[in-house]
Each structure stands twice: as C-alpha cells, then as structure tokens.
Amino acid sequence: ETFEYAGRSGANLLTHLLTQNIDKLAHHIGIYRTARENAGFDLRTGTVTVMIHTYLGENLDEALTQAKGPFLDYLEGHLSLLSGWLKEQNIHLDTLPSADKQSMLEFAFRRYTRELSFIGTPESALSVAENLQEAGVNEVACLIDWIVPEHAVTALDHLVTLKDMVQSLFSRKALRKHLQEGLPDYMVPAAFVTLKALPLTPNGKIDRN
C-alpha cells in the first residue's frame, strides 16, 4: 500500500532491503511505477532510492569478519524491521531462546551480506548493484553509520572503486542496448573493454593489432 500511495501521489521513493529480497523489491517498484502511470505522471520521472548497508575492503573474508560484530549488533537493535521476514519464516521473537536468536541473527547476516548489501569487496558488491539496477532502482544510499567510524573512513576508497565499476558496467550495458537497436545480433560485440587511451605503435600510430 505504501508503494502504491507513493506512486499515486507523485512522490519519489525511499526504501530498504532489511524486509525485502530483490524479487520482492522489483515487485514493489512495479506497483510504484504503475501507480504513477495511472495517476498521469511522466514515466521518466520518479526516483527510487534504496538504502543499503555498506562496508568494503580489499579482502572478502577480512571485510566480512570486521563487519560481522557491528552488523549483528545493528540487527539486534533493529529486530522490529525484520518482523515481516520473521513472520514469513514463522519465527516469534518473544518465544525464541537466546541461542536460537543468535543463530537467526547470524543467518540473517550471511543472507544479507551475500545478496542485499555492499558488505565485502567492490567485486562482490558489483553483482548486487547490477541486480538492484535490473529491479528498477535509480540510486543507492550507502549506510555506513553502523560500522566502527575508523573502518568506515578507510573503506571509502573502496566505495569509490565500486562507484567507478558500476558506472563502467552500466555504460557498457547502455552501449550494447544502443547497438542492438541498429545492428543484427551477430554484429554486436560480445565484450567491451574500457581503455584510458588507444594503444600506439613505437611510431605513435594506432596499434590496430
């Protein structure tokens, strides 16, 4: 109902992934876009922003290890946000033993870091960014306030790397789509490589080989 109301009223949309998987998010965005269209708004307008927990490093195992403790603390303090997902799993917090509660939080951490966050490395987060784009997300708001401050600051360089990778990926996808509109399939390149400059021969000419 919230997604439908946002679309019908012409508002932009801000949402999160603690209570949704990618498929459910895509479904909700579809409801939002349809409501906007039915209300007479321009389909080219309306920004969907997703808040996503972010902590990136060079090594995947090290990043997950550093993120686990702070993120489990965050989850434990925001269990109300997980209520929808917990009901789907037929889990009732008020009757859940402490050991089971901890296991549930660790399972949520593994699920979330694998599919629904930018926690890991730029390379591991790139597939999540691509899934979000395919689901209809226009922009991502990276949440870094849950991690230890000094770790959050040192991770910012890796976030810039992810941003560059995402822009490059989406630029290639846009180029492929553009070429497919005017070329037969066999003429559309199978891969694109971004170069800072064209390779040159010793004589300074373009090295076509």
Salt bridges, closest charged atoms under 4 A:
GLU4 OE1 - ARG8 NH2 3.06
ASP42 OD2 - ARG44 NH2 2.92
GLU76 OE2 - LYS101 NZ 3.78
GLU88 OE2 - LYS24 NZ 2.45
GLU106 OE1 - LYS68 NZ 3.71
GLU115 OE2 - ARG114 NH2 3.65
GLU130 OE2 - LYS173 NZ 3.75
GLU134 OE2 - LYS173 NZ 3.72
